[in-house]
Amino acid sequence: VTRSACHLVILIAGCGSDATTGVITGEVILDGQPLKEGIIRFVPEDGKSQTADAPIVNGRFKATVPLGVKRVEVSAPKVVGKHKMYNTAESPVVDDIRELVPERYNVRTELKLTVKSGSQEQRFELKSK
C-alpha cells in the first residue's frame, strides 16, 4: 500500500503543471501609445516547437508559449478605405487594409524573447519610424 500511495503522489504532482510552456503577459506600445488592437505571435527560433499567438486589446496580451527562444511578431491591420476587386461596374467592393506596425516588428522582426517556465511580464515598445 505504501509503495502504491507513493507512486500515486508522484503521478498527481507531475500532472499539476506543464513544464514545457510559460505564460507571457504584457503590453505593446506603438509610438508611446498602447496598441489598440492587433495580434502578437511567438515563433520558435529553432523551428522545433509550435508557434503561439494572442490578441492584443488596448495594448495588453496574455499568451501560453512553448519554452525557448522566440521571434516576436506584432501585427495590427487597419482598414483605411475600400476599393473594387476588379475594374468593372459590377465588381465587389472590399476593405483596403494597411499594416500599422513596421516590418521590423512583424514579417522581418528584430524582436526576440526567451520564454521560461512560469509567468513572465514583457513590455514591447515599438516605433513606426
N, C-alpha and C positions, 0 to 999 in steps of 0.2 A: 504494500500500500504506500509506503513512504517513497519508494522509487517512482511509482506511477504519479504520485502527487507532485514530485519534483519535476518530472517531465511536463506535466500539465502547466505548472507555473512558468516554465521556460517558454512553452508554446504561447501562452497568453501574453507574456511580456514581449515576445517577438512580434506579435500581431498589432500591438498598440500604436506603433509609429512607423512611418515609411522613411527608411534611411537613404532612399535614392532620390528624394526631392527636397527642395527648400521652398519656403513661401516668401515671395518678394512683394512688399507693399511700398508704395511711394508716390512720387508726383513727377509730372512732366511740365516743365516751364518753357514757353516759347516767347522769346523777346521780353522776358520779365513778367509775363502773364501766364496763369495756368492754362494749359491746352484744353479748350472747351470739350472737344471730343475727338477720339481717334482710336488707334489700336497700338499696343506695344507687343513686340514679338521677340522671343528669346531663341536664337538659333544656335545649335551646338557647333563650336569651333571644329571639333573632331568628326562631326557628322555621324556619331555613334548613338546619340540619344534622340529623343523626339523634340521637335520644336514646340514651344508653348507660347500662348499669347493671351492677352487680356484686353478688355475695353478700357479706354481712358475716358473718364467722365469728370468734368470740372477739374481736370488736372490730376486726378487720383486714379490709381490702379492697384490691383491685387492679383498675383499670379502664382500658381504652383508650378515649379520649374524643376526639371531634372538637374542634378548636381553637375558642376564642371564649369569650364569657361564658355561663355555665350557671347555671340554678337547680338547687340541690342538694336532692333529696328523699330522706328517710330513712324507711323503713317497717320495723316489727317486729311482725307479727301474732303473737298468742299465744292458744292455746286455754285458755279459762278455765272450761270446763264443756261440757255437752251439753244440747240441747233438741230437742223434737219439731218437725218441719217443719209439721205440721198438728195441730189439736186433735181428733185421733181416736185410737182404740186401736191401729190398725194403722199409724200414721204412722211413717216412718223417723226415726231419731234422728241429728242432725248436730252437729258441733262448734260451740260458741259461741265465736266469735273476737273478740278485742278488740285494738285498736291500742295498743301501749305508748308510741309516740312521739307527742307532741302535734302537732296540725295545723300549727303554725307551723314545723315542720321537714319536713312532707310535703305534703299537698294544698294548704296555704297557706304554703308555705315562705318563710322570710326569708333562707335561706342562698344565697349566690352564690359562684361561683368562676370566675376567668378561667383557662382551660386554655391552656397554652403548649406549644410543640413540645418534645419531650424528656420527661424524667421530673420529676414533682413529688411532694413528700410533703405531705400535708394531714391535720390533726387537727381533728375536729369535736366540740366539747364541748356536749352538749345537756342541758337540764334539763326534767324532767317537770312542774315547776310554775313 
